[in-house]
């Protein structure tokens, strides 16, 4: 038997598996690295977070990625080179993390890498009938595997697309497995570049689970901070708190047809970008408002989008927040006003650190790829996802 296949077979049969989950989101903050221990699979999965760190990206890396990120026209050579470069770079960051944790590569069974999303194009957005739902993540898994000497599972979203999904949000599988609780209606809300949520019904019925993108999280706030204040983000909501919400602009931002489309749906910075903001300002005759009021309004926009999704499941749900947006006090304050009586918590109350959640969920998807079985959850494809790359 091929030695790689033999190793794969033995890994899948282990009682416990150690996996590294990697997540690099649309906010381009950095690479989240989670070292996890799993036993079992599906709804019988048990999980322990052993180590976690976020390695911040430097400005040069962010600049390089932004040359091809969410753009319809790019330098094809640059895109090609970045696919290999990011794979090598992420592999190096994993090696450094394992060394800092005094963990040898032989102690790790697999790496599960999300890659770096470059463009997300569901058919609803691109509008071309002959082309299917599409998405592209770069950071080649073979390069990670060779760089680290560890089996790598990557490119998870393509199987979801091939089976009729939109390739996102994949949080649903991990949210259902790790976040469900009988007798409790829950909404797990991740506020990253884009906000997405998973509704977990109290009866545990997987057919009723809903997971969907709902609109912008940090992406528009960050883009506007960069444009108007030359800051990567609004630290501690300092800018938002100094401004005032402009309601004509807020209403124009909320008027897009996307918000009336049925769930589940996906989106990205391809829609929610500075051009989107510019059109809303034109429609609302707010071209001359102060920049601090723009940041306040965009922050309120994110909160209103989230609140609408939560309230659609009734006032009895419990809300658990993860992602960078959970550290935005203006957004959280707005949510408290918009969701009176609803319990708002961070996912650490569920034993899942908010900043580590997405990296953990990809480590879990890697565990499912190795030893799981397809799960029917809501309207999503019942598939196992991920492509295997061997070190040799």
C-alpha positions as CSV (number, residue, x, y, z in Angstrom):
1,X,0.0,0.0,0.0
2,X,1.1,3.6,-0.7
3,X,2.8,4.7,2.6
4,X,0.9,8.0,2.6
5,X,-2.5,6.1,2.3
6,X,-1.4,3.7,5.1
7,X,-0.6,6.6,7.4
8,X,-3.9,8.3,6.5
9,X,-5.7,5.0,7.4
10,X,-4.0,4.7,10.7
11,X,-4.6,8.4,11.6
12,X,-8.3,8.0,10.9
13,X,-8.5,5.0,13.2
14,X,-6.8,6.7,16.2
15,X,-8.8,7.2,19.4
16,X,-7.5,10.8,19.6
17,X,-6.1,13.1,16.9
18,X,-4.1,16.3,17.2
19,X,-4.9,18.9,14.5
20,X,-3.8,22.4,13.7
21,X,-6.6,24.7,12.4
22,X,-5.6,27.7,10.3
23,X,-7.8,30.7,9.5
24,X,-7.0,33.8,7.6
25,X,-10.1,36.0,7.1
26,X,-11.2,38.8,4.8
27,X,-10.1,41.3,7.4
28,X,-6.5,40.4,6.7
29,X,-5.7,40.9,10.4
30,X,-3.4,37.8,10.7
31,X,-3.2,34.0,10.7
32,X,-5.1,32.3,13.5
33,X,-3.4,29.1,14.6
34,X,-5.3,26.6,16.9
35,X,-3.8,23.4,18.2
36,X,-6.7,21.1,19.0
37,X,-7.3,17.6,20.3
38,X,-10.3,15.7,19.0
39,X,-11.8,12.3,19.7
40,X,-14.8,10.9,17.9
41,X,-16.6,12.6,15.1
42,X,-20.0,14.2,14.2
43,X,-22.2,14.8,17.2
44,X,-20.0,12.5,19.3
45,X,-17.0,14.7,18.9
46,X,-15.1,15.8,22.0
47,X,-12.7,18.7,21.7
48,X,-9.9,20.4,23.7
49,X,-8.1,23.6,22.7
50,X,-4.4,23.0,23.6
51,X,-2.8,26.2,22.3
52,X,-3.8,29.2,20.3
53,X,-2.2,32.3,18.8
54,X,-2.8,34.9,16.2
55,X,0.2,36.0,14.1
56,X,-0.4,39.5,12.9
57,X,0.3,40.2,9.2
58,X,2.7,43.0,8.5
59,X,1.8,45.9,6.2
60,X,3.8,44.5,3.3
61,X,1.8,41.2,3.4
62,X,-1.5,43.0,3.5
63,X,-0.5,45.3,0.6
64,X,0.5,42.3,-1.5
65,X,-2.8,40.4,-0.9
66,X,-4.9,43.5,-1.4
67,X,-3.5,43.7,-5.0
68,X,-5.7,40.7,-5.9
69,X,-8.3,40.8,-3.1
70,X,-12.0,41.2,-4.1
71,X,-11.0,42.7,-7.5
72,X,-12.5,41.7,-10.8
73,X,-9.3,42.6,-12.6
74,X,-5.9,41.5,-11.2
75,X,-2.3,40.8,-12.3
76,X,-2.5,37.1,-13.1
77,X,1.2,36.6,-12.4
78,X,0.9,38.1,-9.0
79,X,-2.1,35.9,-8.2
80,X,-0.2,32.8,-9.3
81,X,2.9,33.7,-7.2
82,X,0.8,34.6,-4.1
83,X,-0.8,31.1,-4.2
84,X,2.6,29.6,-3.6
85,X,3.9,32.4,-1.4
86,X,1.0,32.2,1.1
87,X,1.3,28.4,1.3
88,X,5.0,28.7,2.2
89,X,4.4,31.6,4.5
90,X,1.6,29.9,6.4
91,X,3.7,26.7,6.7
92,X,6.5,28.7,8.2
93,X,4.2,30.4,10.7
94,X,2.9,26.9,11.7
95,X,6.5,25.7,12.3
96,X,7.3,28.8,14.4
97,X,4.1,28.3,16.5
98,X,4.8,24.6,17.1
99,X,8.4,25.4,18.2
100,X,7.1,28.1,20.6
101,X,4.7,25.5,22.1
102,X,7.5,22.9,22.2
103,X,5.4,20.6,20.0
104,X,7.1,18.4,17.5
105,X,5.7,17.8,14.1
106,X,5.5,14.1,14.8
107,X,3.0,14.9,17.6
108,X,0.6,16.5,15.1
109,X,-1.7,14.4,12.9
110,X,-2.8,17.0,10.5
111,X,-3.1,20.7,9.5
112,X,-6.5,22.0,8.3
113,X,-6.0,25.2,6.4
114,X,-8.8,27.6,5.2
115,X,-6.4,29.5,2.9
116,X,-6.9,33.2,2.0
117,X,-10.1,34.1,0.3
118,X,-9.4,36.2,-2.8
119,X,-12.8,36.4,-4.4
120,X,-16.3,35.1,-3.6
121,X,-18.7,35.0,-6.5
122,X,-22.1,33.2,-5.8
123,X,-24.3,33.2,-8.9
124,X,-26.7,35.6,-7.2
125,X,-23.9,38.1,-7.2
126,X,-22.2,37.5,-10.5
127,X,-25.5,37.1,-12.3
128,X,-24.1,34.9,-15.2
129,X,-26.4,32.0,-15.8
130,X,-23.9,29.7,-17.4
131,X,-21.4,30.0,-14.5
132,X,-22.1,28.3,-11.2
133,X,-21.4,29.5,-7.6
134,X,-17.7,30.2,-7.3
135,X,-15.1,31.1,-4.7
136,X,-11.3,31.1,-4.6
137,X,-9.0,30.6,-1.7
138,X,-5.2,30.6,-2.2
139,X,-2.3,29.4,-0.1
140,X,-1.5,26.0,-1.6
141,X,-1.9,23.0,0.7
142,X,1.0,21.0,-0.8
143,X,3.3,23.9,0.1
144,X,2.1,23.8,3.7
145,X,2.5,20.0,3.9
146,X,6.0,20.0,2.5
147,X,7.1,23.0,4.6
148,X,5.9,21.5,7.8
149,X,6.2,17.8,7.1
150,X,2.6,17.4,8.3
151,X,-0.4,16.0,6.4
152,X,-2.4,19.0,5.3
153,X,-6.2,19.3,4.5
154,X,-7.2,22.4,2.6
155,X,-9.5,23.9,0.0
156,X,-12.6,23.0,2.0
157,X,-15.1,25.2,0.2
158,X,-14.9,23.6,-3.3
159,X,-16.8,20.4,-2.3
160,X,-19.6,22.5,-0.8
161,X,-19.8,24.3,-4.2
162,X,-19.6,21.1,-6.2
163,X,-22.5,19.7,-4.2
164,X,-24.7,22.8,-4.9
165,X,-23.9,25.1,-2.0
166,X,-22.3,28.5,-2.1
167,X,-19.1,27.5,-0.4
168,X,-19.9,29.4,2.8
169,X,-20.4,29.8,5.6
170,X,-18.7,26.6,6.7
171,X,-19.0,27.5,10.4
172,X,-22.3,25.7,10.3
173,X,-20.8,22.2,10.6
174,X,-18.7,23.0,13.6
175,X,-21.3,25.2,15.2
176,X,-23.8,22.4,15.1
177,X,-21.4,19.8,16.4
178,X,-19.9,21.9,19.2
179,X,-22.5,24.5,20.0
180,X,-25.9,22.7,20.1
181,X,-27.7,22.2,23.5
182,X,-31.0,20.5,24.0
183,X,-33.6,22.8,25.5
184,X,-31.8,26.0,24.4
185,X,-32.4,28.1,21.2
186,X,-29.1,29.6,20.3
187,X,-27.7,31.9,17.7
188,X,-23.9,31.7,17.2
189,X,-22.9,35.0,15.5
190,X,-19.4,35.4,14.0
191,X,-18.5,39.1,13.3
192,X,-15.5,38.9,11.0
193,X,-15.1,40.9,7.8
194,X,-18.6,39.6,7.0
195,X,-21.2,38.7,9.7
196,X,-22.5,35.1,9.6
197,X,-24.7,33.2,12.0
198,X,-25.8,29.7,12.9
199,X,-29.2,29.1,14.4
200,X,-29.3,26.0,16.6
201,X,-32.9,25.0,17.6
202,X,-33.6,23.7,21.1
203,X,-34.9,20.4,19.9
204,X,-31.5,19.6,18.2
205,X,-33.2,18.9,14.8
206,X,-30.4,19.3,12.3
207,X,-33.0,19.9,9.5
208,X,-34.0,23.2,11.2
209,X,-30.5,24.5,11.6
210,X,-29.8,27.7,9.6
211,X,-26.4,29.1,8.8
212,X,-26.0,32.1,6.5
213,X,-24.0,35.2,5.8
214,X,-26.1,38.2,6.6
215,X,-24.1,41.3,5.6
216,X,-21.1,43.3,6.7
217,X,-19.2,42.8,9.9
218,X,-16.0,44.7,10.1
219,X,-15.2,45.0,6.3
220,X,-16.9,48.4,5.6
221,X,-15.9,49.9,9.0
222,X,-12.2,48.9,8.4
223,X,-12.2,50.1,4.8
224,X,-13.7,53.5,5.8
225,X,-11.2,53.8,8.7
226,X,-8.3,53.2,6.2
227,X,-9.7,55.7,3.7
228,X,-10.6,58.6,6.1
229,X,-8.2,58.1,9.0
230,X,-5.4,55.9,7.7
231,X,-6.1,53.4,10.4
232,X,-6.6,49.6,9.9
233,X,-9.6,49.6,12.2
234,X,-11.5,51.7,14.8
235,X,-9.7,50.7,18.0
236,X,-12.0,50.6,21.0
237,X,-14.6,52.3,18.7
238,X,-12.9,55.7,19.4
239,X,-14.0,57.2,16.1
240,X,-17.5,55.8,16.2
241,X,-18.1,57.1,19.7
242,X,-16.9,60.5,18.7
243,X,-19.5,60.7,15.9
244,X,-23.2,60.4,15.4
245,X,-25.3,57.9,13.5
246,X,-26.7,59.4,10.3
247,X,-30.1,57.8,9.9
248,X,-30.7,58.7,6.2
249,X,-27.4,57.1,5.3
250,X,-28.2,54.1,7.6
251,X,-31.5,53.6,5.8
252,X,-29.8,53.8,2.4
253,X,-27.2,51.2,3.5
254,X,-30.0,48.9,4.6
255,X,-32.0,49.3,1.4
256,X,-30.0,46.9,-0.8
257,X,-32.0,43.9,-2.2
258,X,-29.5,41.5,-0.6
259,X,-31.2,42.0,2.7
260,X,-34.5,40.8,1.3
261,X,-33.1,37.6,-0.2
262,X,-34.0,34.3,1.4
263,X,-31.6,32.5,3.7
264,X,-29.1,30.9,3.4
265,X,-27.0,33.2,1.3
266,X,-23.4,34.4,1.1
267,X,-21.7,37.6,0.4
268,X,-18.3,39.4,0.8
269,X,-16.3,42.6,0.2
270,X,-17.1,42.2,-3.5
271,X,-20.5,43.7,-2.6
272,X,-19.9,45.5,0.7
273,X,-17.1,47.9,-0.2
274,X,-16.4,51.6,-0.5
275,X,-18.3,51.7,-3.8
276,X,-21.4,50.4,-1.9
277,X,-20.9,53.2,0.7
278,X,-20.5,55.8,-2.0
279,X,-23.8,54.8,-3.7
280,X,-25.6,54.9,-0.4
281,X,-24.2,58.4,0.4
282,X,-25.4,59.6,-3.0
283,X,-28.8,58.1,-2.6
284,X,-29.2,59.6,0.9
285,X,-27.7,63.0,0.0
286,X,-25.0,62.6,2.7
287,X,-22.0,63.3,0.6
288,X,-20.7,66.0,2.9
289,X,-21.2,64.5,6.4
290,X,-18.1,64.2,8.7
291,X,-16.0,61.1,8.4
292,X,-16.5,60.3,12.1
293,X,-20.2,60.2,11.5
294,X,-19.6,57.7,8.6
295,X,-17.8,55.4,10.9
296,X,-20.5,55.6,13.5
297,X,-23.2,54.9,10.9
298,X,-21.3,52.0,9.4
299,X,-20.9,50.5,12.9
300,X,-24.6,50.9,13.5
301,X,-25.3,49.3,10.1
302,X,-23.4,46.2,11.2
303,X,-25.4,46.1,14.4
304,X,-28.8,46.5,12.7
305,X,-28.0,43.7,10.2
306,X,-27.1,41.4,13.1
307,X,-30.1,42.3,15.2
308,X,-32.5,41.7,12.3
309,X,-31.2,38.1,11.9
310,X,-31.3,37.4,15.6
311,X,-34.9,38.7,16.1
312,X,-36.1,36.6,13.2
313,X,-35.8,33.6,15.6
314,X,-37.7,35.2,18.4
315,X,-36.9,36.9,21.7
316,X,-36.1,33.7,23.5
317,X,-32.8,32.9,21.8
318,X,-29.4,33.2,23.4
319,X,-26.8,35.0,21.3
320,X,-23.1,34.0,21.4
321,X,-20.7,36.2,19.6
322,X,-17.2,35.5,18.2
323,X,-14.8,37.3,15.8
324,X,-13.1,40.6,15.9
325,X,-16.4,42.5,15.8
326,X,-17.1,41.2,19.3
327,X,-14.4,43.5,20.5
328,X,-16.1,46.6,19.0
329,X,-17.8,48.2,21.9
330,X,-19.9,50.5,19.8
331,X,-21.4,47.6,17.9
332,X,-22.0,45.7,21.1
333,X,-23.7,48.7,22.7
334,X,-25.9,49.1,19.6
335,X,-26.9,45.4,19.9
336,X,-27.8,45.8,23.5
337,X,-30.2,48.6,22.5
338,X,-31.6,46.7,19.5
339,X,-32.0,43.4,21.4
340,X,-33.5,44.2,24.8
341,X,-34.1,41.1,26.9
342,X,-31.9,38.9,24.7
343,X,-28.9,37.3,26.5
344,X,-25.7,38.5,24.7
345,X,-22.5,36.5,25.5
346,X,-19.2,35.6,24.0
347,X,-18.6,32.1,22.8
348,X,-16.0,31.6,25.5
349,X,-19.1,30.8,27.7
350,X,-19.4,27.7,25.5
351,X,-15.7,26.8,26.0
352,X,-14.7,28.3,22.6
353,X,-12.5,31.4,22.8
354,X,-14.1,34.0,20.4
355,X,-10.8,34.8,18.6
356,X,-10.0,31.1,18.1
357,X,-13.4,29.9,17.0
358,X,-12.9,29.9,13.3
359,X,-9.5,28.2,13.4
360,X,-11.0,25.6,15.8
361,X,-13.9,25.0,13.4
362,X,-11.5,24.3,10.5
363,X,-9.5,21.9,12.7
364,X,-12.8,20.2,13.3
365,X,-13.6,20.0,9.6
366,X,-10.2,18.4,9.2
367,X,-11.1,15.8,11.8
368,X,-14.4,15.2,10.0
369,X,-12.6,14.8,6.7
370,X,-10.4,12.1,8.3
371,X,-13.0,10.0,10.1
372,X,-16.4,11.6,9.9
373,X,-19.6,10.9,7.9
374,X,-21.6,13.4,5.9
375,X,-24.2,15.2,8.1
376,X,-27.5,16.6,6.9
377,X,-27.7,20.1,8.4
378,X,-30.4,22.5,7.3
379,X,-30.3,23.2,3.6
380,X,-26.6,22.5,3.2
381,X,-24.9,19.7,1.3
382,X,-24.3,16.6,3.2
383,X,-20.6,16.3,2.3
384,X,-17.1,15.8,3.8
385,X,-14.8,18.6,2.7
386,X,-11.1,19.1,2.1
387,X,-8.3,18.0,-0.2
388,X,-5.4,16.0,1.2
389,X,-1.8,17.0,0.7
390,X,1.0,14.7,1.8
391,X,4.4,15.9,2.9
392,X,6.3,13.5,0.6
